[in-house]
Amino acid sequence: MIEINALYKSFGHLLAVNNLEFKVDKGEVLGLLGPNGAGKSTTMRMITGLINPDSGSIFVNGLDMRNSPREIKSIIGYVPENAPSYGEMSVREFLHFCAEVRGMGITKAKNEIAEKIEKIAESCSLQLVLDQIIETLSKGYRRRVSLAQALIHDPPILILDEPTDGLDPNQKHEIRTLIKKIASDKCIIISTHILEEVEAVCSRVIIISLGKLLFNGTPTEFRNKSATGRMDDVFRAITTEEVVEGVNLL
Amino acid sequence: MKIILNNPTKAIFKRELKNYFHTPIGYVFLIIFLFAQGYITFEPGKGSFFLLRQADLRPFFFTIPWMFILFVPAISMRLWAEERRSGTIELLLTLPVSVIDAVLGKFLAAWIFLIISLLLTFPMIITVFYLGSPDLVVIILGYIGASLVAGVMLSIGCFFSSLSKNQVISFIFTSVFSYFMLMAGSPPVLEFLSSFLPTFFVELIENLSIMNHYESMQLGVLRLSDLLFFVFMILGWLLATFLMLQEKKTE
């Protein structure tokens, strides 16, 4: 569903994304790993149409990003880094706004959006806070609000930039359960620093460092690179090119 | 309006306009603006309403651009800077929204809010009609002119707000730039400029002055050239905002 070819992006002298190529199909959950500043967020921002690549192509669902950005954006749900939302609005108003921008509730019945919000609130466990102002909510709730925003139009593609960052273990578990629940008929890309998360939810792993693709395989293949089964070691060996005890990259 | 605006623009417009009444911004603005504008108009000094002894709104329309220098940037400064600071710009521009939709929606909402605050000065109209029989056309044209001045300053503010995530910088730049745009046609400025600039350049600057185009409207004269000036100014600054955002959506 997502196909990226020879993607380059630089900011000034910094080459953020360097000849990146990968594909993600429906039903896959792709874990995008890499150290800070590896180009994960930049890659996601290009797939979501926020910024344009310097060169290379992005195809989503057969559509070319250069020709039909609006169509592509309408089939993607995106949770940006730190899950920003309009703090002065209530959860209900915020979700209503996102649904309205996405063109819902115009052609069909008026209460389409209201029904959708109730449904999404249930699956993201937001029923209790629907009429609270977002600013007053805890971090965990705000993450879920952002996730609800990304799911409100039931998109076939979901892009999550560190969705569990800064959450407590219970909240992380909830988000992961939610992702697993919806994963079967969607194409999902998740960026994360948490290696255990990769095993918990991802069906495939990509590692990038300094904008370059360094590994592309299943979580099991990733883990098996280490004799002791420590994913941290494999991650360090791949991204720093250091020799790490017990890890064989070949 | 319904025909021109597409759905995302409408949704953004609605959200932004509601926002003024959701947060204290709108109420604080309205109260202080209306109080200050009332005071300035009736203030006991040279050119004040009572000294002129005429039942018209000249002192009101004369002072309003100067009030705008302070008040319009207060509205415009947060438009894009706030989105940048809180990161919501990333959310907004990854919705199926083009940058043009967002620029238009935000600008129109802020402009309508400013026009609402202008219309809330209606007790002054009642006052002058109670005291005498002023020319209604002059008053209506005055309000249209004032709305257009607000629109130009707002579009300048949009641009400076899109430059950085710092609202203070945006406020100061908008204020200073609006001041220059107002004063560009005044004799001291023109005399100073003509001491070192060629004549055609001075004339060009004189024509860019907001005050010159607004003055004829204040007097009840509606000229196509003045209208076009305001329309092109607004569109020009909005285009600059669009280009700025297109160029650097995230920092």
Chai-1 contact restraints between the chains, C-beta under 6 A:
chainA,res_idxA,chainB,res_idxB,connection_type,confidence,min_distance_angstrom,max_distance_angstrom,comment,restraint_id
A,T48,B,T94,contact,1.0,0.0,6.0,A-B,restraint_1
A,L50,B,E90,contact,1.0,0.0,6.0,A-B,restraint_2
A,L50,B,L93,contact,1.0,0.0,6.0,A-B,restraint_3
A,L50,B,T94,contact,1.0,0.0,6.0,A-B,restraint_4
A,L50,B,K249,contact,1.0,0.0,6.0,A-B,restraint_5
A,I51,B,K249,contact,1.0,0.0,6.0,A-B,restraint_6
A,R70,B,P96,contact,1.0,0.0,6.0,A-B,restraint_7
A,K73,B,P96,contact,1.0,0.0,6.0,A-B,restraint_8
A,S74,B,P96,contact,1.0,0.0,6.0,A-B,restraint_9
A,Y78,B,T94,contact,1.0,0.0,6.0,A-B,restraint_10
A,P80,B,E90,contact,1.0,0.0,6.0,A-B,restraint_11
A,P80,B,L91,contact,1.0,0.0,6.0,A-B,restraint_12
A,N82,B,G87,contact,1.0,0.0,6.0,A-B,restraint_13
A,P84,B,S86,contact,1.0,0.0,6.0,A-B,restraint_14
A,P84,B,G87,contact,1.0,0.0,6.0,A-B,restraint_15
A,P84,B,T88,contact,1.0,0.0,6.0,A-B,restraint_16
A,P84,B,L91,contact,1.0,0.0,6.0,A-B,restraint_17
A,Y86,B,T88,contact,1.0,0.0,6.0,A-B,restraint_18
A,E88,B,H22,contact,1.0,0.0,6.0,A-B,restraint_19
A,E88,B,T23,contact,1.0,0.0,6.0,A-B,restraint_20
A,F97,B,R15,contact,1.0,0.0,6.0,A-B,restraint_21
A,E100,B,A11,contact,1.0,0.0,6.0,A-B,restraint_22
A,V101,B,P8,contact,1.0,0.0,6.0,A-B,restraint_23
A,V101,B,A11,contact,1.0,0.0,6.0,A-B,restraint_24
A,V101,B,L95,contact,1.0,0.0,6.0,A-B,restraint_25
A,V101,B,V97,contact,1.0,0.0,6.0,A-B,restraint_26
A,G103,B,N7,contact,1.0,0.0,6.0,A-B,restraint_27
